[in-house]
Amino acid sequence: MRLAFLGTPEVAVPPLRALVADGHEVLLVVTRADKRRGRGGTLMPSPVKAAATELRLPVTDQIDEVIGVGAELGVVVAFGRLIKPHVLDALPMVNVHFSLLPRWRGAAPLERAILAGDTETGVCLMGLEEGLDTGPVYGCTRLAIGEEETADELRTRLVEAGTDLLIESLRTGLGTPTPQEGDPTYAEKIDPNEHHIDWSRPAVAVHRVIRVGEAWTTFRGKRLKIRRARLSSNGLEPGALDGLRVGAASGAVELVEVQPEGKSPMPAAAWLNGAHPRSDERLGD
């Protein structure tokens, strides 16, 4: 097919590459404008622009340019910007969305599924319309969420499943979509404060925050990121340390990988051997 592709972050790169590899003609790629990064303020392209440049595809940051390029369909993956009605009227679009719609419409479906304790999620290919992820669905792939699975690990599997779903749907023809059924839930963007670990919460809730990523607490007045942990059945006082175990309101978590402030990630055992916490010290001090 003759396509326009709209996407921005790294998760949108595999679908773009797969479309090209499968023989589709991507006439235009739309992504965000280059951003300044680092101390020198160097302009950096989005991951999608970098991939499109490598693939020698035309790129723009102006959404309206998809009108009139000759595309039959627009493919949207994690674009992150509003597409106005006059563009949707001019070009039909499908969106690869990382949830089982109508559950978790919105910006952070994967993270919200983990935080809510969902045991299953998936990816849907839906028709794009003006409402927030309200369009009819062409197909979905369901995936179980592992009890220890992190957001990064789940994201990798969802991107692979979504790419396969997109390619197979275009090969066989989209067919007629079906309206979404069920009560919608909304996945608001993760607030930075939600990454701060509250050790007074149940251990299972603390573990979910850690699995989402960027979780942090404090130790001796400095920030300590908890990059990976596992649930432990033995309870302690909230924030109290017993070796690698940290107490929560009910149960505990066992630290696996941490990152002290200003340092690289390391095994939690190596951090413990270097820090030598006293018996009266705790996390979240």
Secondary structure, 3 states (H helix, E strand, C coil): CEEEEEECCHHHHHHHHHHHHCCCEEEEEECCCCEEECCCCEEECCHHHHHHHHCCCCEECCHHHHCCCCCCEEEEECCCCCCCHHHHHHCCEEEEECCCCCCCEECCHHHHHHHCCCCEEEEEEEECCCCCCCCCEEEEEEEECCCCCCHHHHHHHHHHHHHHHHHHHHHHCCCCCECCCCCCCEECCCCHHHHECCCCCCHHHHHHHHHHCCCEEEECCEEEEEEEEEEECCCCCCCEEECCEEECCCCEEEEEEEEECCCCCEEHHHHHHHHCCCCCCECCC
